[in-house]
Amino acid sequence: MASVTVLGAHAQTITLAFSASANLALAKQLAGAITTGIAAHSLLPASSLDGPPPPLPPGQSGEYVVQSAGATLLPSGYKAVVVAAPNSFVLGSGDNGALVLSGSGGLTFLAPAGSGTVVAGGGNNDIVITPGSTGAWAIATGDGNDIINATGNGNDTIAPGGGHNGVLLGSGNDRIVSTGFDSITAGAGSTTIDATGARSSYVQGGSGHLLFIGGDGPATVFGGTGSVTVTGDRDSGPMEAHGGTAGNNLLIAGGGAATLFGGGDGDRLFAGGSEQALYAGLGNETLTAALGSCGDTLYGGAGRDLLIGGSGADTFVAGSGSATMTGGSHEDLFAFLNGAAGGRDLIVNFVSGDQIGLQGYGPQEIQQALRTQTVGPQGVTITLSDRTAITFAGLSSVRARDFVRLDNGDDNGIYHRFGDS
């Protein structure tokens, strides 16, 4: 177990234990700054062993060492607090430039105002930056299970540590470095979450822009009323990502299992591995499997969507809007579901081996569709019984053997193909 030493009252040296070395460098910086301040007489030290924090002379700053049980209310001027007692409660002074240094015993710290740095070595910590606080805070906790409510207006940097943590953000532009099992709720400001080292992530977006950078751990990201940018890692774990309702979302899957959902107009969704699923939302969206390797499924939505296949055997599922579906270099399936389609769709690069899949239509649907063929400037168009119009770019006709009937599929959109009789 690592440790940090800092100078306290009566020339006493305080040793704080750290359950992990993740925050050790930052803790040493704070300890060094406090010790230097005491040696230079710019910080007057006091200890809870001598009673509550005494009043400070005008213009003087102080250090208070919490060495006994109970709540501590820091008067104005106490910019440094060292917490050596377990399970301590500290109400900050509200000063700017606060230095809060705690060991592995667990800390509840409430900042009514001001700015500063909080470093904890372990235990279960509760850190609260109250709404209305405008200062920026840097918060780094250890391997305990921590709750961090940074709901002020400042631009905060937060490293919750390796435990099971909950983070609630405010209206500032915040940055989170996630290394544990973290649940994060963004606020009105812009939020950047670096989850490349996270064990698992659950993220709820707010009204600001959300940038999520995934890693090896599983991740679930829900966009709020803002826009979302999500990027997965080549070796990333399972990912589920939903764009925000403001639209203009950019969702890029990693190399693991992934399901991406558009959230608004102007979204771009990219498959990055094999057998991934992309769902268009209500707006006009672009879904592409061009970066994928095999067997992705692209679902059209209610808008005017562009669906682009990749090098694998991809499945395109038409929605109720109008979609342009561009096949890739392998044998692709273009699926139409009775009651869920109904739009006007254009299929580009329909080549030998590709198939048109019909689900939920009557037994004579294929023959009836073939009888509706008309040739126009773009190619041949067929019309299904639910009024879905399908144009095949560059073709003058389609044949019965180009069709397959589909069973009910499953929740992952994997459709099983049956030969037409």
PEGIBEL-V376845 format. One record per run of one state. SS is the DSSP state (~ for helix, > for strand, _ for the rest). FROM is the first residue (numbers start at 1). TO is the last residue. If there is no record, write none. Layout:
SS;FROM;TO, SS;FROM;TO
This chain:
_;1;1, >;2;7, _;8;8, ~;9;11, _;12;12, >;13;18, _;19;23, ~;24;39, _;40;42, >;43;47, ~;48;50, _;51;60, >;61;66, _;67;70, >;71;73, _;74;77, >;78;83, _;84;87, >;88;91, _;92;97, >;98;102, _;103;106, >;107;111, _;112;115, >;116;120, _;121;125, >;126;129, _;130;136, >;137;140, _;141;146, >;147;150, _;151;156, >;157;159, _;160;163, >;164;169, _;170;173, >;174;177, _;178;180, >;181;185, _;186;190, >;191;194, _;195;199, >;200;204, _;205;209, >;210;213, _;214;217, >;218;222, _;223;227, >;228;231, _;232;238, >;239;242, _;243;249, >;250;252, _;253;257, >;258;261, _;262;267, >;268;270, _;271;273, >;274;274, _;275;276, >;277;279, _;280;285, >;286;288, _;289;293, >;294;294, _;295;296, >;297;299, _;300;303, >;304;308, _;309;314, >;315;317, _;318;321, >;322;326, _;327;332, >;333;337, _;338;343, >;344;348, _;349;354, >;355;359, _;360;364, ~;365;371, _;372;373, >;374;375, _;376;378, >;379;383, _;384;388, >;389;393, _;394;399, ~;400;402, >;403;406, _;407;416, >;417;418, _;419;421
